[in-house]
Amino acid sequence: MGSNPPQQPPGYTPQPPYGQPPYGQQPYGQNPYGQPYQRPKMNTLALVGFILSFFISFVGLILCIIGLNQINGSNGMQTGKGLAIAGIIIGALGTIFIPLRILNAMGS
């Protein structure tokens, strides 16, 4: 009476061993080079809006608001939040005070 090893069902593949893979092999399902690092980029609308807020206050204000919304929705992939906030403040002050200065100059 000879002993026969148990037969595997057709199409069966053995399970890989547990634990760490042998030296020199990558773990299953992982990129061998890792995720590439992407450097966050400056939001163009925030930069242009900040500059324009000194000259054309209302346009700079609008551009900075749009830029700030884009930065907040970018999950850290865009920078320039400080420029956008500063542009909003400068643009709002310019939008309020420039017409008052014009009216004051006309009344004098």
C-alpha positions as CSV (number, residue, x, y, z in Angstrom):
1,M,0.0,0.0,0.0
2,G,1.7,3.1,-1.2
3,S,0.8,6.5,0.1
4,N,-0.3,9.0,-2.5
5,P,0.0,12.7,-1.8
6,P,-3.4,14.6,-1.8
7,Q,-4.2,15.9,-5.2
8,Q,-4.9,19.7,-5.7
9,P,-8.1,20.8,-7.5
10,P,-7.5,22.0,-11.1
11,G,-6.7,25.7,-11.4
12,Y,-5.4,25.9,-7.8
13,T,-2.5,28.1,-7.1
14,P,-0.7,27.8,-3.8
15,Q,-0.9,30.7,-1.3
16,P,2.2,32.9,-1.0
17,P,4.2,32.5,2.3
18,Y,3.4,34.8,5.2
19,G,5.8,37.3,6.6
20,Q,8.3,39.6,4.9
21,P,9.3,38.8,1.3
22,P,12.8,37.6,0.8
23,Y,15.6,40.1,0.4
24,G,15.5,41.9,-3.0
25,Q,11.9,41.4,-3.7
26,Q,9.2,44.0,-3.5
27,P,6.1,43.3,-1.3
28,Y,3.0,42.5,-3.3
29,G,1.1,45.4,-4.8
30,Q,3.6,48.1,-4.0
31,N,5.3,50.4,-6.4
32,P,9.1,49.8,-6.2
33,Y,9.9,53.5,-6.5
34,G,7.2,54.9,-4.1
35,Q,5.0,57.8,-4.8
36,P,6.6,60.7,-6.7
37,Y,6.7,63.9,-4.7
38,Q,4.7,66.7,-6.3
39,R,5.7,70.1,-5.0
40,P,2.7,72.4,-4.3
41,K,2.3,75.2,-6.9
42,M,1.5,78.9,-6.3
43,N,-2.1,79.8,-7.2
44,T,-1.9,82.2,-10.1
45,L,-5.2,84.0,-9.3
46,A,-4.1,84.7,-5.8
47,L,-0.8,86.2,-7.0
48,V,-2.4,88.3,-9.8
49,G,-5.2,89.3,-7.5
50,F,-2.8,90.5,-4.8
51,I,-0.9,92.6,-7.3
52,L,-4.1,94.1,-8.8
53,S,-5.6,94.9,-5.4
54,F,-3.2,97.8,-5.2
55,F,-4.2,99.3,-8.6
56,I,-7.7,98.0,-9.4
57,S,-9.1,97.1,-6.0
58,F,-12.4,95.6,-7.1
59,V,-10.8,93.2,-9.7
60,G,-8.1,92.2,-7.2
61,L,-10.7,91.5,-4.6
62,I,-12.7,89.2,-6.9
63,L,-9.6,87.4,-8.2
64,C,-8.3,86.8,-4.6
65,I,-11.7,85.4,-3.5
66,I,-11.7,82.9,-6.4
67,G,-8.0,82.0,-5.8
68,L,-8.7,81.4,-2.1
69,N,-11.6,79.1,-3.0
70,Q,-9.3,77.2,-5.4
71,I,-6.6,76.9,-2.7
72,N,-9.0,75.6,-0.1
73,G,-10.3,72.9,-2.5
74,S,-6.8,71.8,-3.7
75,N,-6.0,69.5,-0.8
76,G,-2.6,71.1,-0.2
77,M,-1.5,71.0,-3.9
78,Q,-1.7,74.9,-4.2
79,T,0.0,77.6,-2.1
80,G,-0.7,81.3,-1.8
81,K,-3.4,81.4,0.9
82,G,-1.6,84.3,2.7
83,L,-1.4,86.3,-0.6
84,A,-5.1,85.6,-1.3
85,I,-6.2,86.7,2.2
86,A,-4.0,89.8,2.1
87,G,-5.3,90.6,-1.4
88,I,-8.9,90.3,-0.1
89,I,-8.2,92.7,2.7
90,I,-6.3,95.3,0.6
91,G,-8.9,95.0,-2.2
92,A,-11.8,95.4,0.2
93,L,-10.2,98.5,1.8
94,G,-9.4,99.9,-1.6
95,T,-13.0,99.3,-2.8
96,I,-14.4,101.1,0.2
97,F,-11.9,104.0,0.6
98,I,-11.1,105.0,-2.9
99,P,-14.7,106.1,-3.8
100,L,-14.8,108.0,-0.4
101,R,-11.6,109.8,-1.3
102,I,-12.9,110.7,-4.7
103,L,-16.2,112.0,-3.2
104,N,-14.2,114.0,-0.6
105,A,-12.0,115.5,-3.3
106,M,-15.1,116.6,-5.3
107,G,-16.8,118.1,-2.3
108,S,-13.8,120.3,-1.4
